[in-house]
Amino acid sequence: MRNTLFLVSVAATLSVNAQRVLHFTATSGYDHGTRDVSFAMFTSIGNEIGAEVVNDPTGTTFSDASTLAEFDAIIFSNTSGNNILDATQRANFEQWVNDGGNVLGIHAASDTYRHSTANGNNTGTWDFFPELIGASVQEDPNHVDGTPTYTMQRVGAHPATYNVPDQWEKAEEYYYWENGYFAELNTPMLIVEETVGPNGLVNSYDAPRTMSWYRTPGSSRVVYTALGHTASNYIDDAIFRAHVRDALAWLLEGATGIGEGDATRTFLFPNPTSDQLQLHVGPIGPNSVLSVIDASGRTLLRERMTTQRFTISTTKLQPGSYTVVLGDGTRAPLMIVR
């Protein structure tokens, strides 16, 4: 496992040497049909954070331990079922994790190898995986009906939620955990408000519950989010993209500190944006200035920074790629879309 120093700046994390990420999407249960759009999104994210993203829809990469060892992180993107890796592949993955491999689980990753203590079918085949991810979704019902809109609250302080608003209204297939499996050592990052069940009632499993969390088992790092049910998440949900991008960057960077108090970080939200940009910056001096520069080097926008959190209008900027430059020399990409 290669340890590479990362510099975090605004919405991008740039590596000294590109790290490798495996994008894994095999299913033997429900297929969400998101593998192509997920790979496209993570390929784009990889370009931003300096990581090579390799696609594996079948699990062949897991067959050789030396090949698997070339990867610094594995994304289980809407994998499902209990028959996607054979015994040798599972053993290679366990060794890879024990050697410090990092994992990002998305949505149906918690419907992959259901834990032996979870209700429903096909449980107990490989408890190592749900214990690593931190959950197995309950069965009957698995989730709310359809993809209703509820509000999630950001809790704690973690780099994966720096670009997520404190209150996030999102349409999603919100999972249930009560009669499934949920690890005690999951550290919550996003909690959804009370929901209504498919029976039209507020059931005990509809209580406010965690939708994204992180774990640090041994020398590994794990982030899981129950978000990401529909293809639209990977195509045009800027907040979802920022959440999983920053989660992947955290998995790869190997930083030791987690917290809002990391004052050296500067973040833009949303990015891409259309009409306004929110900025969270570190300590600012008396003459701190923010500039937005186009591809030809022209300064099109200048704003004096008077607080560490502020909002600027981008309505006068044409769609395209820009660079944000802070007074201390920090630079980061910005995309305007409409």
C-alpha positions in Angstrom: 0.0 0.0 0.0 1.5 3.3 -1.1 1.4 6.3 1.3 1.4 9.6 -0.7 1.3 13.1 0.8 -1.8 15.1 -0.3 -2.3 18.8 -0.3 -6.0 19.7 0.3 -7.0 23.0 -1.4 -10.6 24.2 -1.8 -12.5 21.5 -3.7 -9.6 19.6 -5.0 -6.9 17.4 -3.5 -3.7 17.1 -5.6 -1.4 14.2 -5.2 2.4 14.1 -5.5 2.1 10.7 -7.2 -1.2 9.5 -8.6 -2.8 6.8 -6.4 -4.9 4.0 -7.8 -8.6 3.4 -7.0 -10.6 0.4 -8.0 -14.3 1.0 -9.0 -16.2 -2.2 -8.3 -19.8 -2.7 -9.3 -20.6 -6.4 -9.4 -24.1 -7.5 -8.4 -25.8 -10.8 -7.6 -28.8 -9.0 -6.1 -30.7 -5.9 -7.1 -29.0 -4.0 -9.9 -29.4 -0.2 -9.7 -28.1 0.3 -13.2 -25.7 3.0 -12.0 -22.3 1.4 -12.9 -21.6 3.5 -16.0 -22.6 6.9 -14.6 -20.8 6.1 -11.4 -17.6 5.2 -13.2 -17.8 8.4 -15.3 -18.3 10.5 -12.1 -15.4 8.8 -10.3 -13.1 9.1 -13.3 -13.8 12.8 -13.3 -13.2 13.0 -9.5 -10.0 11.0 -10.0 -8.8 13.6 -12.5 -9.4 16.3 -9.9 -7.7 14.6 -6.9 -4.8 13.1 -8.8 -5.9 9.4 -8.7 -6.2 6.8 -11.4 -9.7 5.1 -11.3 -9.9 1.6 -12.7 -13.2 -0.1 -13.5 -14.0 -3.6 -12.5 -17.6 -4.8 -13.0 -16.9 -8.5 -12.4 -14.4 -8.8 -9.5 -11.5 -10.3 -11.6 -9.1 -7.8 -9.9 -9.7 -9.6 -6.6 -8.4 -12.9 -8.0 -4.7 -11.9 -7.6 -3.4 -10.6 -4.3 -0.4 -8.8 -5.9 -2.7 -7.0 -8.4 -5.1 -6.0 -5.6 -2.2 -4.6 -3.6 -1.6 -2.0 -6.4 -4.8 -0.2 -5.3 -5.0 2.3 -2.4 -8.8 2.4 -2.2 -11.7 0.4 -3.5 -15.2 1.8 -4.2 -18.1 -0.6 -3.8 -20.5 1.3 -5.9 -24.0 -0.2 -5.6 -22.7 -3.7 -5.3 -25.3 -6.2 -4.1 -25.9 -9.8 -3.2 -23.9 -12.5 -1.6 -22.3 -14.2 -4.6 -20.0 -11.6 -6.2 -16.6 -12.8 -5.0 -15.4 -16.4 -4.5 -13.5 -17.7 -1.4 -10.0 -16.8 -2.8 -11.1 -13.3 -3.9 -12.6 -12.7 -0.4 -9.5 -13.8 1.3 -7.3 -11.5 -0.9 -9.6 -8.6 0.0 -9.4 -9.3 3.7 -5.6 -9.4 3.5 -5.7 -6.1 1.5 -7.8 -4.5 4.2 -5.5 -5.8 6.9 -2.6 -4.3 5.0 -4.2 -0.8 5.2 -6.5 -0.7 2.2 -9.3 1.9 2.3 -12.9 1.4 1.3 -15.8 3.7 0.1 -19.2 2.0 0.1 -22.1 3.5 -1.7 -25.8 2.7 -1.2 -26.4 -1.0 -1.9 -22.9 -1.8 -0.5 -24.9 -2.4 2.7 -27.0 -4.9 0.7 -23.9 -6.8 -0.1 -23.1 -10.0 2.0 -25.8 -9.4 4.6 -24.6 -9.9 8.2 -25.6 -13.1 10.0 -27.5 -11.0 12.6 -29.5 -9.1 9.9 -33.1 -10.2 9.0 -34.0 -11.5 5.6 -32.4 -13.9 3.1 -28.8 -14.8 2.3 -27.3 -13.7 5.6 -24.0 -14.9 7.1 -22.0 -15.8 4.0 -19.2 -13.3 4.7 -19.6 -11.2 7.9 -16.2 -9.6 7.4 -17.6 -7.3 4.7 -20.7 -5.9 6.5 -18.6 -5.5 9.7 -16.0 -3.5 7.7 -18.7 -1.3 5.9 -20.6 -1.0 9.2 -24.1 -2.1 8.3 -26.6 -4.4 6.5 -29.8 -2.8 5.4 -32.9 -4.5 7.0 -35.3 -6.5 4.9 -39.1 -6.1 4.6 -39.1 -3.2 4.2 -35.6 -2.2 3.1 -36.3 1.5 2.8 -38.9 4.2 2.4 -41.3 4.1 -0.5 -39.8 5.6 -3.6 -37.4 8.5 -3.3 -39.1 11.1 -1.1 -37.4 14.3 -0.1 -36.3 14.6 3.5 -33.7 16.8 5.3 -30.4 15.5 6.4 -28.4 17.2 9.1 -24.6 17.3 9.1 -23.2 16.1 12.4 -19.7 16.2 13.8 -16.8 17.5 11.6 -15.2 15.4 8.9 -13.6 16.4 5.6 -16.2 14.3 3.7 -18.9 16.8 4.7 -17.0 20.1 4.4 -18.9 20.8 1.2 -22.3 19.5 2.4 -24.7 22.1 3.8 -25.7 21.8 7.5 -29.2 21.1 6.4 -29.5 19.1 3.1 -32.9 18.5 1.5 -32.5 15.4 -0.7 -34.7 13.0 -2.6 -33.4 9.5 -1.8 -34.3 5.9 -1.1 -33.6 6.2 2.6 -32.5 2.9 4.1 -33.6 1.2 7.4 -31.2 -0.3 9.8 -33.2 -1.3 12.9 -33.8 -5.0 11.9 -30.6 -5.2 9.9 -27.1 -4.8 11.2 -25.6 -1.6 12.4 -22.1 -1.4 13.9 -21.7 0.5 17.2 -18.4 2.1 16.1 -19.8 3.9 13.1 -19.2 7.6 13.5 -22.1 9.5 12.0 -21.6 12.3 9.4 -25.2 12.7 8.0 -28.4 11.9 9.8 -31.8 12.0 8.1 -34.9 13.3 9.9 -37.8 11.1 10.8 -39.4 9.4 7.7 -42.7 7.8 6.9 -42.7 4.1 6.0 -44.1 2.3 3.0 -47.2 1.5 5.1 -47.9 5.2 5.5 -47.0 5.1 9.2 -44.1 6.4 11.2 -42.6 3.1 12.4 -39.8 2.6 14.9 -37.3 2.1 12.1 -38.3 5.5 10.6 -36.7 7.3 13.5 -33.9 9.7 12.6 -30.9 7.6 11.6 -27.4 7.8 10.1 -27.1 7.9 6.3 -23.3 8.5 6.0 -20.5 7.5 8.4 -16.9 6.8 8.7 -14.8 4.1 10.4 -11.1 3.6 11.1 -10.6 -0.2 11.6 -6.9 -1.0 12.2 -4.8 1.0 9.7 -7.6 1.3 7.2 -10.2 3.9 6.6 -13.8 3.3 5.6 -16.6 5.7 4.5 -20.1 4.5 3.7 -23.0 6.5 2.4 -26.5 5.1 2.0 -27.1 7.8 -0.7 -26.8 7.1 -4.4 -29.9 5.1 -5.4 -30.6 6.7 -8.8 -28.4 7.5 -11.7 -29.2 11.2 -11.3 -27.0 11.3 -8.2 -24.0 10.6 -10.3 -25.0 12.9 -13.2 -26.3 16.2 -11.8 -26.2 16.2 -7.9 -23.4 18.5 -7.1 -23.7 18.0 -3.4 -23.6 14.2 -3.6 -20.6 14.4 -5.9 -18.8 16.7 -3.5 -19.6 14.4 -0.6 -18.1 11.3 -2.2 -15.2 13.2 -3.8 -14.2 14.6 -0.4 -14.7 11.1 1.2 -12.4 9.5 -1.4 -9.8 12.3 -1.0 -9.8 11.6 2.8 -9.4 7.9 2.3 -6.4 8.5 0.1 -4.7 11.4 1.9 -3.8 9.6 5.1 -4.2 12.7 7.3 -4.5 12.1 11.0 -6.7 15.0 12.1 -10.5 15.2 11.7 -12.3 18.3 12.6 -13.8 21.7 11.8 -10.8 23.2 13.5 -8.5 22.4 10.6 -8.1 26.1 9.8 -5.7 25.5 6.9 -8.4 24.1 4.7 -10.4 26.3 2.3 -13.5 25.0 0.6 -16.0 26.1 -2.1 -19.6 25.0 -2.3 -21.3 24.1 -4.5 -18.7 23.4 -7.2 -19.8 23.3 -10.0 -22.1 26.2 -9.4 -24.5 28.4 -11.4 -25.3 31.6 -9.6 -23.6 31.8 -6.2 -20.5 30.4 -4.4 -20.1 29.8 -0.7 -16.6 29.9 0.7 -15.2 28.5 3.9 -11.7 29.8 4.4 -9.0 29.6 7.0 -7.6 32.6 9.0 -7.8 35.8 7.0 -5.6 38.8 7.2 -6.7 42.5 7.1 -6.2 42.8 3.3 -7.3 39.3 2.2 -8.7 39.2 -1.3 -10.3 36.5 -3.4 -9.9 36.6 -7.2 -11.5 34.5 -9.9 -9.3 34.1 -13.0 -10.3 32.7 -16.4 -8.3 30.4 -18.6 -6.5 33.3 -20.3 -5.3 34.6 -17.0 -7.7 37.6 -16.8 -9.1 38.5 -13.4 -12.9 38.7 -13.8 -13.9 38.9 -10.1 -12.3 40.3 -7.0 -13.9 40.2 -3.5 -12.4 41.4 -0.2 -12.7 38.7 2.4 -13.9 40.0 5.7 -15.2 36.8 7.3 -14.2 33.1 7.2 -17.5 32.1 5.7 -19.2 34.2 3.0 -21.1 34.1 -0.3 -20.3 35.7 -3.6 -22.4 36.0 -6.7 -21.2 34.3 -9.9 -24.1 35.4 -12.2 -21.8 37.6 -14.3 -19.4 34.8 -15.1 -20.0 32.8 -18.3 -20.2 29.0 -18.0 -16.7 27.4 -18.1 -13.6 26.7 -16.1 -12.0 29.2 -13.8 -9.3 29.4 -11.1 -10.0 30.8 -7.6 -7.0 32.5 -6.0 -6.8 33.6 -2.4 -4.6 36.2 -1.0 -2.2 33.6 0.5 -1.6 32.1 -2.9 -4.0 29.1 -2.5 -5.4 28.2 -5.9 -8.3 25.8 -6.9 -10.5 25.0 -9.9 -14.0 26.4 -10.2 -16.6 25.3 -12.7 -19.6 27.5 -13.7 -22.6 25.6 -15.3 -26.1 26.7 -16.3 
